[in-house]
Amino acid sequence: MGTVAAIGAWTSVSGLALAGVDVLVAEDPEAVRQAWQGLPGTVGLVILTASAAQALGTAVAEPEPSRPLTVVMP
């Protein structure tokens, strides 16, 4: 079983740390891309803010067996 990570602005993802989520604060598109590329292989689920998902574009939509399941916060 993998871990859960969240990528996005501090104000949107910080509370998820209380549930044991690995929070990766990324306040701008470049930071989002760096956080995504730096995800450890143990991550099985990534929670993205809407702006983080937009910054990643199709990178999260392209199927790849090694990619973690990704969800976008409304």
Contacts in CASP RR format, 6 or more apart in sequence:
PFRMAT RR
TARGET T0000
AUTHOR 0000-0000-0000
METHOD contacts of the structure
MODEL  1
MGTVAAIGAWTSVSGLALAGVDVLVAEDPEAVRQAWQGLPGTVGLVILTA
SAAQALGTAVAEPEPSRPLTVVMP
2 42 0 8 1.000
2 43 0 8 1.000
2 44 0 8 1.000
2 45 0 8 1.000
3 22 0 8 1.000
3 40 0 8 1.000
3 42 0 8 1.000
3 43 0 8 1.000
3 44 0 8 1.000
3 45 0 8 1.000
4 20 0 8 1.000
4 21 0 8 1.000
4 22 0 8 1.000
4 43 0 8 1.000
4 44 0 8 1.000
4 45 0 8 1.000
4 46 0 8 1.000
4 47 0 8 1.000
5 21 0 8 1.000
5 22 0 8 1.000
5 23 0 8 1.000
5 24 0 8 1.000
5 39 0 8 1.000
5 43 0 8 1.000
5 45 0 8 1.000
5 46 0 8 1.000
5 47 0 8 1.000
5 68 0 8 1.000
6 13 0 8 1.000
6 16 0 8 1.000
6 21 0 8 1.000
6 22 0 8 1.000
6 23 0 8 1.000
6 24 0 8 1.000
6 46 0 8 1.000
6 47 0 8 1.000
6 48 0 8 1.000
7 13 0 8 1.000
7 24 0 8 1.000
7 26 0 8 1.000
7 32 0 8 1.000
7 35 0 8 1.000
7 36 0 8 1.000
7 46 0 8 1.000
7 47 0 8 1.000
7 48 0 8 1.000
7 49 0 8 1.000
7 52 0 8 1.000
8 24 0 8 1.000
8 25 0 8 1.000
8 26 0 8 1.000
8 27 0 8 1.000
8 32 0 8 1.000
8 35 0 8 1.000
8 48 0 8 1.000
8 49 0 8 1.000
8 51 0 8 1.000
8 52 0 8 1.000
9 25 0 8 1.000
9 26 0 8 1.000
9 27 0 8 1.000
9 49 0 8 1.000
9 51 0 8 1.000
9 52 0 8 1.000
10 25 0 8 1.000
10 27 0 8 1.000
12 49 0 8 1.000
12 73 0 8 1.000
13 21 0 8 1.000
13 23 0 8 1.000
13 24 0 8 1.000
13 25 0 8 1.000
13 47 0 8 1.000
13 49 0 8 1.000
14 23 0 8 1.000
14 25 0 8 1.000
15 23 0 8 1.000
16 23 0 8 1.000
16 47 0 8 1.000
17 23 0 8 1.000
21 47 0 8 1.000
22 43 0 8 1.000
24 35 0 8 1.000
24 39 0 8 1.000
25 31 0 8 1.000
26 32 0 8 1.000
26 34 0 8 1.000
26 35 0 8 1.000
26 52 0 8 1.000
26 55 0 8 1.000
28 55 0 8 1.000
29 55 0 8 1.000
32 51 0 8 1.000
32 52 0 8 1.000
32 55 0 8 1.000
32 56 0 8 1.000
33 55 0 8 1.000
33 56 0 8 1.000
33 59 0 8 1.000
36 46 0 8 1.000
36 56 0 8 1.000
36 59 0 8 1.000
36 60 0 8 1.000
39 46 0 8 1.000
39 68 0 8 1.000
41 66 0 8 1.000
41 68 0 8 1.000
43 68 0 8 1.000
44 68 0 8 1.000
44 69 0 8 1.000
45 68 0 8 1.000
45 69 0 8 1.000
45 70 0 8 1.000
45 71 0 8 1.000
46 60 0 8 1.000
46 68 0 8 1.000
46 69 0 8 1.000
46 70 0 8 1.000
46 71 0 8 1.000
47 71 0 8 1.000
47 72 0 8 1.000
47 73 0 8 1.000
48 56 0 8 1.000
48 60 0 8 1.000
48 70 0 8 1.000
48 71 0 8 1.000
48 72 0 8 1.000
48 73 0 8 1.000
49 72 0 8 1.000
49 73 0 8 1.000
50 72 0 8 1.000
50 73 0 8 1.000
50 74 0 8 1.000
53 60 0 8 1.000
53 70 0 8 1.000
53 72 0 8 1.000
60 67 0 8 1.000
60 70 0 8 1.000
END
